[in-house]
Amino acid sequence: MNFSVEKNLSFDEAVALMFGKLGDWKIMALASSVNDYVMVRNVSCLFYDNKVWFKTDKNFRKTQQLYQNPQVALCWSGVQIEGTARNCGLVIDEPDRRFEKLYKEHLWGSYNKYSHEEDEIIIEITPKFVEVWDTSEDNYAFQIFIDFEKKSVEVKQYDHR
């Protein structure tokens, strides 16, 4: 998805560009921290309703960290998301089972291997700030900064020739 750096992006256009790059699902690196102890690990993410969703075992170390400090960062390729994690409860207790249906559709291997119904919870990440690296039609690198709290966008050219 190439476009000119000079193009002014609205907040909605920038959010659509970000989620367009991510698609329906990605394996992302999730960073969390408690008491200055930082951990990073891969999680299988889904994207809908302008949020990031993944499932995990409620007993894992990462989950215990998220309970203590819900501030997280996720990264895939040139997309970095800073946000807040929220436990949405057991996957099997979600009223419409939307997450479960999408997870089965896009991440069947993970769903099939790692489904322990009594322990699997859904984590929702609400983005606060996002940085997207991209390249213009003229092959110049640039960054798109999306502030979800201010609903603002800044595009910065990185390369200058």
N, C-alpha and C positions, 0 to 999 in steps of 0.2 A: 504494500500500500504506500505508494510514493505520492507526495504532493509538495508544493513549493513552501518553503519556510515562511515566505511573506504572507501566506494565507492566514487570516485571523480566524482562530477557532473559538467557537462558543464553548461553554462548559459542557453542554450536552454533546456537541460534536467530539470534543476531546475524550469524554467518557466512552462514547460509541467507538472511537478509534482504539482506545485501550482494550475494551472488551472484545472488539473485533480481532485484535492481535492475539488475544488469549483463546478465542474460540469457545467451544462448549466445555472443554476440560484441558487441564495440563497437570503434569507432575511439577510441583513448585517446591523451592527450598523455603522452609518456615523457620524463622529465628524468633526465639523467645528468651527472656531473661528474668531471673529472680535473684536479688541480692548480689548483683554484678556477676552472676554465673550465667553465661550465655550458652545456649544450645541451638544447633541448627540441624534440621533433618528434612527429608523429602516427605511431602504429603500429596495425595491424589485429590485435586481440586475440581469442583464444578463452578460454573459462573452463571448466575441468573439473579434477577431483581437488583442489579447493580451491586452485588455482593459476591464474596468468595465463600464457598462452602466445602468442608471436608468432614470425614468421619474419622473417629479414633476411639481407641479403647479408653474408657473412663479411668482406668487404673494406671495408664502409662505415665512415665515421668513428664513428658511434654504436657499432658493434660493437667497434672498437678501444678506445673509451672503456670499454665494459663489461668487456673483458679486463683493463683496468688498475684499474677500480673498479666492482665489481658492485653497489654500493649505488645503488638507483634509486627514483624515485617515478613513479606513474602517476595520471592524473586523468581522470575523465569525469563530467560533470554534478556531482552532490553526493557523489561517491565518490572519495576520495583513498587510494591504496595506497602504502605505503612497504615496500620489500622488497629481496630479493637476487636478482640475475640469474645464471643458469647456462646455459652453452652446452651443448645436448644433442646437438650434431652435425648432420650433414646431414639435411635433411628426407627425402631418399630412402633414408637408412640406418636410419631408425626401424623396429624389427622389425615392429610391427603396423600401421604407417603410419596410426595413429589421427589424429595431427595433420593429415596431408595430407587424409584423408577428410573431417574436420570443416571444414577450411579450404575445400575444394572446395564443400562443402555450403552454408556460410554466407557465404563471401567469394569467390565464383566470379570476379567481375570482377578483384579483386586477384590471385587465383591465376593467372588466365589471362594477365594483363599482366606480372606480375613473377616468373615462375618461371624461374629459371636453375639447373637441377638441380645443377650442379657447385659452386655458390657459396651456395645458400640453406641457412641453419642455423636450427634451432629454439632459441628462447630461452625458458627457464622462469623465471618470477618467483614466488618463494616470499614471500607476504606476511609482514611482521613486525608492522606497525601500520597500522590502517585508520581513517579518519574518514569517517563517513557523515552527511550532512545530511538531515533529513527533517522532516515536518510532522505534528503530532498531529491527531486527529479534530477538535479545537477550533481548528485552524489556528495552533497555536503551533509555532515553529521549535525544533528540538532537534538535538543531535549525538549520535551513537553512536560511541564510541571502542572499537575492538576490538584488544586486544593478543594477537597470535598466540603470542608466546613465553611469556607468563604465562597464556594461555588465560582472559583476563578481559575483562569488558565494563563500560563506564561510559556511562550515558545522562545527558546534561546538557541541561536546558532552556535555550534561548537567549533566547526572548521571555518577558517577564513583563507581564501586563496588570493 
